[in-house]
Amino acid sequence: MTFIVFLSSAAQALETPGTDEKNHKDNNQGIVYTGRSDQFHGYSPDGYELHLLNNAPAEIDLIQLNCLPNTYSKNSQYICKRPNKTTPPPTNAETNTPTTPNPIDTAITTLFTTTPTPQTLNTQPSQGWAIINIPSIFYTTNTPQTQTLDSELGNVNIKWIPQSYTYNFGDGTQLQTQDPGSPYPNQTVTHPYNKTGIYYPTLTTTWDAEVTLNNITLRFNGTHQTQSPPLKLEILKAHQDLTAPEN
């Protein structure tokens, strides 16, 4: 089974545990918790470990929770972490028993130790020159990239997905778009240069990432940016040469 979690950044994690005592009571319909404490670890009726976050309400009825492992609630009030309650968290802070690595933490750490390959910026005409005041064509690809990296919990599979593009044309202007552009005759990203000279356009790509580890898939939006190597583009002025007709 695959669980998908949408995160805007790695900073979306549990708040610092509190120190107050959690009051609770059992009944036939689940457990009602009051007096919220970030330090408390409870279990939902289907056996998942519950971690309350800093903005949780003063009272939560676990019967009403849609508690799936390793997922955040809609309003980020709690996170359900373990698939059963056979291995509760250690209560003795001085225990020397090693803890099992968390798949989500491992996936996030692995993601931010790598980066996708910068994309190639293409222009037309492709000879490294263009004519003044005639729009040059710019384009790249929107093909996702994949990587497989080792971790302490096994292989981490990363799928890099292009999200948006910033074309810097080298003359002080740029274009931000979700369009990768296309070559002639279906061009969609063009730019005219109004002065002759040599310019060095670049392309910055913003990437989303899908990270899969132990059948858990996390989606991270806009986590990485890459920049293409600069292109040398010479802008020339066209002129006419008159020649005599051949006899």
C-alpha positions, 0 to 999 in steps of 0.5 A: 500500500502506498501513502502519499504525503504532500509537503511544501518543505522539509520543515513541516515536522513535529513541534518541540514536545511539551512538558505538561501531563496528558489527561485521558479516559477510555470508553467503549468508543475510543479514547478522548484526550484533553489537556493537549501535550505535544509530548504524549503518544496515544493510539488510534482505534486502529492501532496507529501511534498518534503525535499531536502537533502544536496547533491541535485543539484542546480535545480530540476524539480518536474515533473521529480521526482518519488515521493512516500511518505516516500521514499528516491530518488535513490541518496538521494537528496530528501525525499517525506514525506506527502501524501498530502498538506492539512497539510503543516509544520508550518511556525511559529517556536514559534507555540505551535501546537503539531506535528504528530509523524513521522512513520519512526522516530518512527519505527527507535526508536522502532527498536533500543530499542530492540534486537533479541534473541541470537541463540543457538550454536550446536556441534557434538559430542554433549556430550561436548567432541571431539577427537583431530585432528578430525573435530568437527561439528558446526551449528545453525539455520537461522530461522527469529524471529518476535517481536511486540512492542507498539509505540505512532503510534500503533504496530511496527512489527519487523522481524529479519533475520539472515544475517551472522555468526561468529564462534569463536572456542575458540582456537584463530581461527574463521570463518565468513560465511553466512552459518548457518551450518548443522548437520551430515551427511550434515555438512558444518561448521567443525573445528579440534582442534590440542591440548587437553584441554577445549575450549569455542566456541561461535557464533555471529550472525549479523541480518537484520531487517524489520520494519513495522508500518502504512503500511510502511516497512523499511529494515535495513541491519546489524543493530544488533549482538547477541552472543550465550552463550559459550559452554564448549568443552573438546578435548581429545586424543584417545588411544587404550585399548587391551583386551583379547578375551572372551572364 
